[in-house]
Amino acid sequence: MPEVIYSLAGKRVYVAGHRGMVGSAIVRRLASEGCEILTAPRAEVDLRRQEQVEAWMSKYRPDAVFLAAARVGGILANATYPADFLYDNLVLQANVIHAAHRADVGKLMFLGSSCIYPKFADQPIVEEALLTGSLEPTNEWYAIAKIAGLKLCAAYRKQHGNDFISAMPTNLYGPGDNFDLDSSHVMPALIRKAHEAKINRQREICIWGTGTPRREFLHVDDCADACLHLMKTYSAESHVNVGSGEDIAILELAHLVSKVVGFEGKITHDSSKPDGTPRKLLSVDKLRTLGWSPRIGLKEGIAGAYRSFLDGHCLERSNRAISGDLTGQSDISFERAKTSTLSAPTLPTVAHHPSRMANLGEG
């Protein structure tokens, strides 16, 4: 087990984006760290407004920051709102990172996306593949913003000596996911499609493209655990991939989800829709070397995500705003993108957090 070089015990820890899937998972995981959790309501702090972010950071003086806030979405959302995806993510990242520097935050983790890598990068994708080729056009706006975020962390480390690190999660799923068919990623969309087909006794469900692209999936609670592990044991300029180290074809995934949900009908394809990147599997050698590996298997994780959907913990969220999660960077989505923005629900697991909770709002 690697040495703990930064303990979170007794620290004031700010989770930016705590109402999103990843942010809420990090809050849940922080429960056992003996820290004070800070969050910021959107009504009080718009992360796109530099003066508001700096004022909040100066007032509450966190010791550590998890930057999990982002505008996220699938293929159509990226294609429909390229300026929003690029501007909102660039600005909120820069504001939080710069404010953390000015407030002398001891450690910051920036969470990115596996879409930062070239479309045709060698598989599995190593961290060094960054900027070695062209991006997948369907999500390049989001990817460019995330590349800028990790490079900004590296720049503050190089110029000012800030202990700012970056983690690049693979496609995530689990509690708090977006199950709205108009804007969700492939895993929650498949779960909902299969569930509704089962309830309505439909004979088939349709997936985009050929079903041949391969994707890697990691449960969001595993991702949160990996992020805390890195926060405590890692300090270097290079970002670190966070994934399961295994991938699955989308068609295979559709069959697995159908089995878990109990849908017994046929799976068809809409070949007029894009596949996205042919394969996206992260190399997790660096993370394994640091002593971390996932604990939640894919079938078990899907079953848990389905239970959350049935329990109503994961409400529909369409074209979510900046306090949403950075979840599931799968670039396969369903249907069309909506133009409205719905507020994210507060998860019960956050409201009943056993750690000391500085309730500064929604995040």
C-alpha positions in Angstrom: 0.0 0.0 0.0 1.5 3.4 -1.0 2.3 6.0 1.6 -0.4 8.5 2.5 1.2 11.9 1.7 -2.0 14.0 2.2 -4.5 13.0 4.8 -8.0 14.4 4.5 -8.7 13.9 8.2 -9.6 17.1 9.9 -9.5 19.0 6.6 -12.1 21.4 5.2 -12.9 19.7 1.8 -14.9 21.6 -0.9 -16.7 19.4 -3.5 -17.6 21.6 -6.5 -20.5 20.0 -8.3 -21.7 17.9 -5.3 -25.2 17.5 -6.6 -23.9 15.7 -9.7 -23.3 12.0 -10.0 -19.5 12.1 -9.3 -19.7 14.9 -6.8 -22.3 13.2 -4.7 -20.3 10.0 -4.8 -17.3 11.8 -3.6 -19.4 13.3 -0.7 -20.6 9.8 0.2 -17.0 8.5 0.2 -15.7 11.4 2.3 -18.1 10.2 5.1 -15.4 7.9 6.5 -12.5 10.5 6.3 -13.3 12.6 9.3 -13.3 15.8 7.3 -15.6 18.8 7.1 -17.4 18.9 3.8 -18.0 22.2 2.1 -20.5 22.8 -0.7 -21.7 26.0 -2.4 -25.3 26.7 -3.6 -25.6 27.9 -7.2 -27.8 30.8 -5.9 -24.8 32.0 -3.9 -21.9 31.0 -6.3 -22.2 30.8 -10.0 -18.9 29.1 -10.9 -18.8 31.0 -14.2 -18.4 34.3 -12.3 -14.9 34.8 -11.2 -15.6 37.4 -8.5 -18.2 35.1 -6.9 -15.9 32.1 -6.8 -13.0 34.1 -5.4 -15.2 35.7 -2.7 -16.5 32.3 -1.6 -13.1 30.7 -1.6 -11.7 33.5 0.4 -14.5 33.4 2.9 -14.6 29.6 3.6 -10.9 28.8 3.0 -11.0 25.1 2.1 -7.9 22.9 2.6 -8.7 20.6 -0.3 -10.9 20.8 -3.4 -12.5 18.2 -5.7 -13.4 20.0 -8.9 -16.3 17.7 -10.2 -18.5 20.5 -11.6 -19.0 20.5 -15.4 -21.5 20.9 -18.2 -22.0 17.4 -19.6 -24.0 15.6 -22.3 -23.9 13.1 -25.2 -23.4 13.5 -28.9 -26.4 15.6 -29.7 -26.0 17.9 -26.8 -22.3 18.6 -27.8 -23.3 19.1 -31.4 -26.2 21.4 -30.5 -24.5 23.6 -27.9 -20.8 23.7 -28.8 -20.3 27.2 -27.4 -22.0 26.3 -24.1 -19.9 23.2 -23.6 -16.6 25.0 -24.4 -17.3 28.3 -22.6 -19.0 27.1 -19.5 -16.4 24.4 -18.8 -13.4 26.6 -19.6 -14.6 29.4 -17.4 -15.8 27.4 -14.4 -12.5 25.4 -14.4 -10.3 28.4 -14.6 -12.3 30.3 -11.9 -12.1 27.4 -9.4 -8.5 26.6 -10.0 -7.3 30.2 -9.9 -9.3 30.9 -6.8 -7.9 27.8 -5.1 -4.4 29.1 -5.9 -5.2 32.6 -4.4 -6.8 31.0 -1.3 -3.7 28.8 -0.7 -5.7 25.6 -1.0 -3.4 22.7 0.0 -4.5 20.2 -2.6 -6.9 20.2 -5.6 -8.1 17.4 -7.9 -9.5 18.2 -11.3 -11.7 15.6 -12.8 -11.6 15.3 -16.6 -12.8 12.8 -19.2 -11.5 10.0 -21.3 -12.7 11.9 -24.4 -9.5 14.1 -24.1 -7.7 11.4 -26.0 -7.3 11.1 -29.8 -10.1 9.3 -31.6 -7.8 6.6 -32.9 -5.4 6.3 -30.0 -3.7 3.0 -29.5 -5.6 0.8 -27.1 -5.6 0.7 -24.1 -5.0 4.4 -24.0 -2.0 5.5 -21.9 -1.8 8.9 -20.3 1.0 9.9 -22.7 -1.4 9.6 -25.7 -2.8 13.1 -24.9 -2.4 15.5 -27.8 -0.9 12.9 -30.1 -3.8 13.0 -32.6 -7.2 14.5 -33.6 -10.2 14.3 -31.2 -13.5 12.6 -31.8 -15.5 15.4 -33.6 -18.8 14.6 -31.8 -17.5 15.8 -28.4 -14.4 17.9 -29.2 -15.8 21.0 -27.5 -16.0 19.3 -24.2 -12.7 17.5 -24.7 -10.8 20.7 -25.5 -12.2 22.3 -22.3 -11.1 19.3 -20.2 -7.6 19.3 -21.8 -7.3 23.0 -20.9 -8.4 22.1 -17.3 -5.7 19.5 -16.7 -3.1 21.6 -18.4 -4.1 24.6 -16.2 -3.5 22.4 -13.1 -0.1 21.4 -14.4 0.7 25.0 -15.1 -0.1 26.2 -11.6 2.0 23.3 -10.3 4.9 24.3 -12.5 4.8 28.0 -12.0 3.5 28.3 -8.4 4.2 25.0 -6.9 0.5 24.2 -6.2 -0.3 20.6 -5.4 -3.0 20.4 -8.1 -3.6 17.0 -9.7 -5.9 15.6 -12.4 -7.8 12.3 -12.8 -9.3 11.1 -16.0 -12.3 8.8 -15.4 -13.7 6.5 -18.0 -17.5 6.1 -18.6 -19.2 6.2 -15.3 -22.6 5.0 -14.1 -24.5 4.5 -10.9 -26.6 6.4 -8.3 -27.3 10.0 -9.4 -27.1 9.3 -13.1 -29.2 11.1 -15.7 -31.9 8.8 -17.0 -33.5 11.3 -19.3 -33.6 9.7 -22.8 -33.1 13.0 -24.5 -29.8 13.8 -22.9 -28.4 10.7 -21.1 -25.4 8.5 -21.9 -25.6 5.0 -23.0 -25.8 3.1 -19.7 -28.7 4.9 -18.1 -30.4 5.2 -21.5 -30.3 1.4 -21.9 -31.5 0.8 -18.4 -34.5 3.1 -18.8 -35.3 1.8 -22.3 -35.2 -1.8 -21.2 -37.3 -1.0 -18.1 -40.0 0.9 -20.1 -40.0 -1.8 -22.8 -40.5 -4.5 -20.1 -43.3 -2.5 -18.4 -45.1 -1.7 -21.7 -44.5 -5.3 -23.0 -42.7 -4.0 -26.1 -41.1 -6.5 -28.4 -37.9 -4.6 -29.0 -35.6 -1.7 -28.1 -33.4 0.2 -30.5 -29.8 1.3 -30.0 -27.8 3.9 -31.9 -25.4 2.7 -34.6 -24.0 -0.8 -35.2 -23.5 -1.8 -31.5 -19.9 -2.7 -32.3 -18.1 0.2 -30.5 -16.5 -1.0 -27.3 -16.6 1.1 -24.1 -15.2 0.8 -20.6 -17.5 1.4 -17.6 -16.7 2.1 -14.0 -19.2 2.4 -11.1 -19.3 6.0 -9.8 -18.6 4.8 -6.2 -15.5 3.0 -7.4 -14.5 6.3 -9.1 -15.0 8.3 -5.9 -12.9 5.8 -4.0 -10.1 6.0 -6.6 -10.2 9.8 -6.5 -9.8 9.9 -2.7 -7.0 7.3 -3.0 -5.2 9.6 -5.5 -5.8 12.6 -3.4 -4.1 10.9 -0.5 -1.2 9.2 -2.3 -0.4 11.0 -5.6 1.3 14.3 -6.4 2.7 14.8 -9.9 2.1 16.8 -13.0 0.7 14.0 -15.2 -2.9 13.2 -15.0 -4.0 9.6 -14.0 -6.5 7.4 -15.8 -9.3 6.1 -13.6 -11.0 3.0 -15.1 -11.9 -0.6 -14.7 -9.3 -1.8 -17.3 -12.0 -3.8 -19.2 -14.4 -2.9 -22.0 -17.5 -4.3 -23.6 -19.3 -3.9 -27.0 -22.4 -1.8 -26.8 -24.5 -4.6 -28.2 -23.2 -6.9 -25.4 -23.9 -4.2 -22.9 -27.5 -3.9 -24.2 -28.0 -7.6 -23.7 -26.5 -7.5 -20.2 -28.7 -4.6 -19.2 -31.8 -6.3 -20.6 -31.0 -9.5 -18.6 -30.6 -7.5 -15.4 -33.7 -5.5 -16.0 -35.7 -8.5 -17.1 -36.5 -7.4 -20.7 -36.7 -10.4 -23.0 -37.4 -8.7 -26.3 -35.2 -8.0 -29.3 -32.5 -5.4 -29.7 -32.4 -3.5 -33.0 -30.1 -0.9 -34.5 -30.6 2.5 -36.0 -27.7 2.5 -38.4 -28.3 6.1 -39.5 -27.0 7.2 -36.1 -23.3 7.6 -35.4 -21.2 5.1 -33.5 -18.7 7.6 -32.1 -15.2 6.4 -31.3 -14.7 2.7 -32.3 -13.1 1.8 -29.0 -12.1 3.6 -25.8 -10.3 1.6 -23.2 -8.0 3.3 -20.7 -4.7 1.9 -19.5 -4.9 1.8 -15.7 -1.4 0.6 -15.1 -0.4 3.8 -13.3 -3.4 3.6 -11.0 -2.8 0.0 -10.3 0.8 0.8 -9.5 -0.5 3.3 -6.9 -2.3 0.4 -5.2 -6.0 0.9 -6.3 -8.3 -1.4 -8.2 -12.2 -1.5 -8.5 -14.4 -3.6 -6.4 -17.8 -3.4 -8.1 -18.4 -5.7 -11.0 -20.3 -4.6 -14.1 -23.4 -6.9 -13.6 -23.5 -6.0 -9.9 -23.2 -2.3 -10.7 -25.9 -2.3 -13.3 -28.3 -4.1 -10.8 -27.5 -1.3 -8.3 -28.1 1.4 -10.8 -31.4 -0.1 -11.8 -32.5 -0.3 -8.1 -31.6 3.4 -7.8 -33.7 4.2 -10.9 -36.7 2.2 -9.5 -36.3 3.9 -6.1 -36.6 7.3 -7.7 -33.2 8.5 -6.5 -32.2 9.3 -10.1 -34.6 11.8 -11.6 -34.7 13.0 -15.2 -32.2 15.8 -15.8 -32.0 17.3 -19.3 -29.1 19.3 -20.6 -27.8 19.8 -17.1 -26.1 23.0 -16.0 -22.6 23.5 -14.6 -23.4 22.1 -11.1 -24.2 18.8 -12.7 -21.9 15.8 -12.8 -19.1 14.9 -15.2 -20.3 11.5 -15.4 -20.1 8.7 -18.0 -18.1 10.1 -20.7 -19.6 7.7 -23.2 -20.2 9.5 -26.5 -23.2 7.3 -27.3 -26.5 9.0 -26.5 -30.1 8.5 -27.5 -32.9 10.5 -29.2 -32.6 14.3 -29.4 -31.2 17.0 -27.1 -33.6 19.2 -25.2 -33.2 22.9 -24.8 -34.6 23.2 -21.2 -32.6 22.9 -18.1 -34.0 21.0 -15.1 -32.6 21.3 -11.6 -30.8 18.2 -10.2 -32.3 16.4 -7.2 -30.7 16.3 -3.8 -29.7 12.7 -3.0 -30.7 11.4 0.4 -27.3 10.0 1.0 -25.9 13.5 0.9 -28.5 15.0 3.2 -27.9 12.3 5.9 -24.1 12.4 5.6 -22.5 11.3 8.9 -19.5 13.6 8.6 -19.6 17.1 9.9 -21.4 18.9 7.0 -21.0 22.6 6.4 -24.2 23.0 4.5 -23.4 25.8 2.2 -26.0 24.6 -0.3 -26.4 22.8 -3.6 -23.0 23.0 -5.5 
